[in-house]
Structures are given as structure tokens and as C-alpha cells.
Amino acid sequence: MCSPEPINCFPVLLNILSNTFLRLRNSTARLRLWSQLFSTGENAEVKNYIFFGLFTYLLVLAAGLPPLFAMSSVEDYKVKSTSC
């Protein structure tokens, strides 16, 4: 029933239980289960969109961090703090 990967066992168990309850109620409907972690379709447009979105986010993050460290040093200089 389950593959060696434990992540597949829970959906399979829910599928078996759901179909059992449907049979108990004399229903002709059945549930089928597909367990795929990631989409297998190759869509270059979506990949480019995700890549450039993450790249833009990292550029903004990289531009914002150095001033944060600089302001910390300026504050330390103003209050004349020293480290032992």
C-alpha cells in the first residue's frame, strides 16, 4: 500500500479510510489519490518568473543590510562604547 517513503503513507491511509466510509454509505463514488511533492510539468515561463522574483528580493535585501550595520557602528561611536 505505502511506498518506502513515509510521506506517502498518510495520504494513502486517508484515501483508504475515505473510500471505506463511502462504501459503508452505499455510495458509488470513489476517491483517487495522487501523491506528488512537486509539479512535474516543465514550464520555463514560471521558472523564470520565480527566479527573477527571488533575485530581485535578494538584491533589495543586499542593498538594505549594509546601512543597518553602518548605523550600528555610528551609534556605538556616538555613545563612545568600547568592547573589552
C-alpha positions as CSV (number, residue, x, y, z in Angstrom):
1,M,0.0,0.0,0.0
2,C,2.7,2.5,1.0
3,S,5.9,3.2,-0.7
4,P,9.1,3.1,1.4
5,E,8.8,6.9,1.8
6,P,6.8,7.8,5.0
7,I,5.4,10.9,3.4
8,N,3.2,8.9,1.1
9,C,1.7,6.7,3.8
10,F,-0.6,9.4,5.4
11,P,-2.4,10.3,2.1
12,V,-2.8,6.6,1.2
13,L,-4.3,5.9,4.6
14,L,-6.8,8.8,4.2
15,N,-7.7,7.5,0.8
16,I,-8.4,4.0,2.1
17,L,-10.5,5.3,5.0
18,S,-12.4,7.7,2.8
19,N,-13.3,5.0,0.3
20,T,-14.2,2.7,3.1
21,F,-16.7,5.2,4.5
22,L,-18.1,5.8,1.1
23,R,-18.7,2.1,0.6
24,L,-20.4,1.9,4.1
25,R,-22.9,4.5,2.9
26,N,-23.5,2.5,-0.3
27,S,-22.1,5.3,-2.5
28,T,-20.8,4.5,-6.0
29,A,-18.3,7.4,-5.8
30,R,-14.6,6.6,-5.2
31,L,-11.7,8.8,-4.4
32,R,-8.4,8.5,-6.2
33,L,-5.1,9.8,-4.8
34,W,-2.0,11.3,-6.5
35,S,0.9,12.0,-4.3
36,Q,3.5,14.2,-5.9
37,L,5.5,16.7,-3.9
38,F,6.3,18.9,-6.9
39,S,4.8,19.6,-10.2
40,T,6.4,17.5,-13.0
41,G,5.5,19.9,-15.8
42,E,8.3,21.8,-17.3
43,N,7.2,25.4,-17.7
44,A,10.1,27.8,-18.5
45,E,8.0,30.9,-18.0
46,V,7.1,30.0,-14.4
47,K,10.7,29.1,-13.6
48,N,11.9,32.4,-15.0
49,Y,9.3,34.3,-13.0
50,I,10.3,32.6,-9.8
51,F,14.0,33.1,-10.4
52,F,13.7,36.8,-11.2
53,G,11.4,37.4,-8.3
54,L,13.8,35.8,-5.9
55,F,16.7,37.6,-7.5
56,T,15.0,40.9,-7.1
57,Y,14.2,40.2,-3.5
58,L,17.8,39.3,-2.7
59,L,19.1,42.4,-4.4
60,V,16.8,44.6,-2.2
61,L,17.8,42.7,0.8
62,A,21.5,43.0,0.0
63,A,21.1,46.8,-0.6
64,G,19.4,47.2,2.8
65,L,21.7,45.3,5.1
66,P,25.0,47.4,4.9
67,P,23.3,50.6,6.1
68,L,22.0,48.7,9.1
69,F,25.5,47.7,10.1
70,A,26.8,51.1,9.5
71,M,24.2,52.8,11.7
72,S,25.0,50.4,14.5
73,S,28.7,51.5,14.3
74,V,27.7,55.2,14.2
75,E,25.5,54.7,17.3
76,D,28.4,53.0,19.1
77,Y,30.7,55.9,18.2
78,K,28.2,58.5,19.4
79,V,27.8,56.9,22.9
80,K,31.6,56.1,23.0
81,S,31.0,52.4,23.7
82,T,34.0,50.1,23.8
83,S,34.4,46.4,23.9
84,C,36.7,44.7,26.3
